[in-house]
């Protein structure tokens, strides 16, 4: 900060498991951006989040249920109020993935995102202009960082091989890696699973008779005992003759 520049306060906060660059790394860059683009501003906030928190913000404010690398929230300051420029939110996990994709450090990726977000806070919009914002971003990277600008022309959307997973609450989320592979396997198994056919009982008239086969073994007849006829023995009468 030069002697003639106004004070510029940055409120830092983090809700991410990863560690992002702080005041010592980005303070000079932020003050340079303020002096160049918004000399009247005296404050802003910068928050680091994980992909889950970023997806929630992106869904609530932009209607897109997926994570992104950075979001900007310009403030509308009333006359006489503290000249707060706005709020910037950066997803560190997404920044880490993009840094690996571009072959740069996480800090370098975050520096580019900070410049990109700062331009949005100042009213720039690359989706509606004729390329002026991206040209200015490249110029600021060269002047303030003494670095060649990162190629923003490369696709920063869904990673190849990613899939959209439907959650229990009905929302959808983009998954990659093992989660995407598991989702593909479940869909394949679901398609290949045979359909169970419900059996309907046939009328008795349609039930076919049993065909020839091994004859049933008949039970041996139970031997019945013949009644024993008792032999009658003649009895002699004895007595006294007279």
C-alpha positions as CSV (number, residue, x, y, z in Angstrom):
1,X,0.0,0.0,0.0
2,X,1.4,3.4,-1.0
3,X,1.4,6.4,1.3
4,X,-1.3,8.1,-0.7
5,X,-3.7,5.1,-0.9
6,X,-6.6,4.7,1.4
7,X,-6.8,1.9,3.9
8,X,-8.2,-1.4,2.5
9,X,-9.5,-4.1,4.9
10,X,-9.9,-7.7,3.8
11,X,-12.0,-10.0,6.1
12,X,-10.5,-13.5,5.8
13,X,-12.4,-16.6,6.7
14,X,-12.1,-20.3,5.8
15,X,-14.6,-23.2,5.9
16,X,-12.4,-25.6,4.0
17,X,-10.2,-28.4,5.2
18,X,-7.5,-27.2,2.8
19,X,-5.4,-24.2,3.5
20,X,-5.6,-21.2,1.2
21,X,-3.2,-18.2,0.8
22,X,-3.8,-15.4,3.2
23,X,-2.9,-11.8,3.8
24,X,0.9,-12.3,3.3
25,X,0.4,-14.0,0.0
26,X,-2.6,-12.0,-1.5
27,X,-2.6,-8.8,0.4
28,X,-0.4,-6.9,-2.0
29,X,-2.4,-8.2,-5.0
30,X,-5.7,-7.2,-3.5
31,X,-4.5,-3.7,-2.7
32,X,-3.1,-3.4,-6.2
33,X,-6.4,-4.4,-7.7
34,X,-8.3,-1.9,-5.5
35,X,-5.9,1.0,-6.4
36,X,-6.3,0.1,-10.1
37,X,-10.0,-0.7,-10.4
38,X,-11.9,0.6,-7.3
39,X,-9.9,3.4,-5.5
40,X,-12.9,4.4,-3.4
41,X,-13.4,0.9,-1.9
42,X,-12.2,0.4,1.6
43,X,-13.1,-3.3,2.3
44,X,-14.1,-6.7,1.0
45,X,-14.3,-10.3,2.2
46,X,-12.7,-13.4,0.9
47,X,-13.9,-16.8,2.1
48,X,-12.5,-20.3,1.3
49,X,-15.0,-23.2,1.2
50,X,-15.1,-26.9,0.2
51,X,-17.0,-28.2,-2.9
52,X,-20.1,-29.0,-0.8
53,X,-20.4,-25.4,0.5
54,X,-19.8,-24.0,-3.0
55,X,-22.4,-26.2,-4.6
56,X,-25.0,-25.0,-2.0
57,X,-24.2,-21.3,-2.8
58,X,-24.2,-22.0,-6.5
59,X,-27.6,-23.7,-6.3
60,X,-29.1,-21.0,-4.1
61,X,-27.8,-17.9,-6.0
62,X,-27.5,-19.2,-9.6
63,X,-29.8,-22.2,-9.8
64,X,-26.9,-24.5,-10.7
65,X,-26.6,-27.6,-8.5
66,X,-22.9,-28.1,-9.0
67,X,-19.7,-26.8,-7.6
68,X,-17.6,-24.1,-9.2
69,X,-14.2,-22.5,-8.6
70,X,-15.2,-18.9,-7.6
71,X,-18.3,-16.8,-6.9
72,X,-18.5,-13.0,-6.6
73,X,-21.2,-11.0,-4.7
74,X,-20.9,-7.3,-5.5
75,X,-22.4,-5.0,-2.8
76,X,-24.7,-2.1,-3.4
77,X,-23.5,0.5,-1.0
78,X,-25.9,3.2,0.1
79,X,-24.7,6.8,0.2
80,X,-22.7,7.5,3.4
81,X,-22.3,3.8,4.2
82,X,-18.9,2.0,4.5
83,X,-17.6,1.5,1.0
84,X,-17.6,-2.3,1.0
85,X,-16.7,-3.7,-2.4
86,X,-18.3,-7.1,-2.0
87,X,-17.6,-10.7,-1.2
88,X,-15.6,-13.4,-2.9
89,X,-15.9,-17.1,-2.3
90,X,-13.4,-19.6,-3.6
91,X,-13.6,-23.4,-3.5
92,X,-10.1,-24.7,-2.6
93,X,-10.7,-28.3,-3.7
94,X,-11.8,-27.2,-7.1
95,X,-8.9,-24.7,-7.3
96,X,-6.5,-27.6,-6.3
97,X,-7.9,-29.7,-9.2
98,X,-7.6,-26.9,-11.7
99,X,-4.0,-26.1,-10.5
100,X,-3.0,-29.7,-11.2
101,X,-4.7,-29.6,-14.6
102,X,-2.8,-26.5,-15.6
103,X,0.4,-27.6,-13.9
104,X,0.7,-24.7,-11.5
105,X,0.6,-24.2,-7.7
106,X,-2.6,-23.8,-5.7
107,X,-1.5,-20.3,-4.9
108,X,-1.1,-19.3,-8.5
109,X,-4.6,-20.7,-9.3
110,X,-6.1,-18.7,-6.4
111,X,-4.3,-15.5,-7.6
112,X,-6.0,-15.8,-11.0
113,X,-9.4,-16.5,-9.3
114,X,-9.0,-13.5,-7.1
115,X,-8.3,-11.2,-10.1
116,X,-11.3,-12.8,-12.0
117,X,-13.6,-12.3,-9.0
118,X,-12.4,-8.7,-8.4
119,X,-13.3,-7.8,-11.9
120,X,-16.8,-9.2,-11.3
121,X,-17.1,-7.1,-8.1
122,X,-16.3,-4.0,-10.2
123,X,-19.1,-4.8,-12.7
124,X,-17.3,-6.7,-15.4
125,X,-19.0,-9.7,-17.0
126,X,-17.3,-11.9,-19.5
127,X,-20.6,-13.6,-20.4
128,X,-22.1,-10.5,-21.9
129,X,-19.2,-8.4,-23.1
130,X,-17.1,-8.7,-26.2
131,X,-14.0,-10.2,-24.5
132,X,-12.9,-7.0,-22.7
133,X,-13.0,-8.6,-19.2
134,X,-10.8,-11.5,-20.1
135,X,-8.3,-9.2,-21.9
136,X,-8.1,-7.0,-18.8
137,X,-7.6,-10.1,-16.6
138,X,-4.7,-11.2,-18.7
139,X,-3.2,-7.7,-18.6
140,X,-3.5,-7.6,-14.8
141,X,-1.9,-11.0,-14.3
142,X,1.1,-9.8,-16.3
143,X,1.3,-6.4,-14.5
144,X,0.5,-7.4,-10.9
145,X,1.9,-10.9,-10.8
146,X,4.7,-10.7,-13.4
147,X,3.3,-14.0,-14.7
148,X,1.9,-15.1,-18.0
149,X,-2.0,-15.5,-17.7
150,X,-3.4,-18.9,-17.2
151,X,-5.3,-20.2,-20.2
152,X,-9.0,-19.6,-19.5
153,X,-9.9,-21.1,-22.9
154,X,-9.4,-24.6,-21.5
155,X,-12.6,-26.3,-20.4
156,X,-13.4,-25.6,-16.8
157,X,-16.6,-27.6,-16.6
158,X,-17.3,-31.2,-15.8
159,X,-14.3,-33.6,-15.8
160,X,-14.3,-36.3,-18.5
161,X,-15.8,-39.5,-17.1
162,X,-17.9,-37.6,-14.5
163,X,-21.5,-38.6,-13.9
164,X,-24.6,-36.9,-12.4
165,X,-25.8,-38.6,-9.3
166,X,-29.3,-38.1,-7.9
167,X,-29.4,-37.7,-4.1
168,X,-32.1,-38.8,-1.7
169,X,-33.5,-35.3,-1.4
170,X,-34.0,-35.2,-5.2
171,X,-31.1,-32.9,-5.9
172,X,-28.3,-33.8,-8.3
173,X,-24.5,-33.7,-7.9
174,X,-21.6,-34.3,-10.2
175,X,-19.4,-37.2,-9.1
176,X,-16.0,-38.3,-10.5
177,X,-13.5,-41.1,-10.0
178,X,-14.5,-44.1,-7.9
179,X,-17.9,-42.6,-7.2
180,X,-18.7,-42.2,-10.9
181,X,-17.4,-45.7,-11.7
182,X,-19.6,-47.2,-8.9
183,X,-22.6,-45.3,-10.3
184,X,-21.9,-46.8,-13.8
185,X,-21.7,-50.3,-12.3
186,X,-25.0,-50.0,-10.5
187,X,-26.7,-48.7,-13.6
188,X,-25.3,-51.7,-15.6
189,X,-26.4,-54.2,-13.0
190,X,-29.9,-52.7,-12.9
191,X,-30.2,-53.0,-16.7
192,X,-29.0,-56.6,-16.8
193,X,-31.1,-57.8,-13.8
194,X,-33.8,-60.2,-15.1
195,X,-37.4,-59.3,-14.7
196,X,-39.3,-61.6,-12.4
197,X,-42.4,-63.0,-14.0
198,X,-45.3,-63.6,-11.7
199,X,-46.7,-67.1,-12.0
200,X,-50.5,-67.4,-12.5
201,X,-52.2,-70.5,-11.1
202,X,-53.8,-72.5,-13.9
203,X,-57.3,-73.9,-13.6
204,X,-57.5,-77.6,-12.6
205,X,-58.8,-78.5,-16.1
206,X,-55.6,-77.3,-17.6
207,X,-53.3,-79.1,-15.3
208,X,-51.7,-81.8,-17.4
209,X,-51.8,-85.4,-16.1
210,X,-48.6,-86.9,-14.8
211,X,-46.7,-88.6,-17.6
212,X,-45.2,-92.0,-17.6
213,X,-42.3,-92.5,-15.3
214,X,-41.0,-94.6,-12.6
215,X,-44.0,-96.4,-11.1
216,X,-44.9,-95.7,-7.6
217,X,-43.9,-98.4,-5.2
218,X,-47.0,-100.1,-3.9
219,X,-47.2,-100.8,-0.3
220,X,-46.9,-104.4,0.7
221,X,-50.1,-105.9,2.0
222,X,-50.4,-106.2,5.7
223,X,-50.6,-109.8,6.8
224,X,-53.8,-110.5,8.7
225,X,-53.9,-113.1,11.4
226,X,-56.5,-115.9,10.7
227,X,-58.7,-116.6,13.7
228,X,-57.7,-119.8,15.5
229,X,-60.4,-122.3,15.7
230,X,-60.4,-124.1,19.0
231,X,-60.9,-127.8,18.8
232,X,-63.8,-129.0,20.9
233,X,-62.9,-131.9,23.3
234,X,-65.5,-134.4,24.2
235,X,-66.1,-134.8,27.8
236,X,-67.0,-138.2,29.4
237,X,-69.6,-138.4,32.0
238,X,-68.7,-140.5,34.9
239,X,-71.1,-141.7,37.6
240,X,-72.4,-144.7,39.6
241,X,-74.5,-147.1,37.8
242,X,-77.3,-148.7,39.8
